[in-house]
Amino acid sequence: MEEKNINQYFASLILSLAASAWQQLGKVPDPITGKIEKNLENVKTTIDILDMLKQKTQNNLTLEEKKLLENAIADLQLNYVDELNKKNKSETLH
């Protein structure tokens, strides 16, 4: 029997959480309001949820699923830190 490379429900969950985080980072407009809004606290929570999923699914993912999850976490973490640095720089200037 052939193993599926990626479970569509797992991929949908990861992509949905990542899309939400991108919106919370202010990188993507809210699809309902069309406004750009940042909420770094919520981004941190979403990244933590993705990281928890990574830990809880360890050794139960295909290589493709693992890469999808790890890449989503890494991309979001880099952008989160960048936004945090921007916020801190802005606050010190005021």
Beta strands, then each sheet from edge to edge (+ up, - down):
end
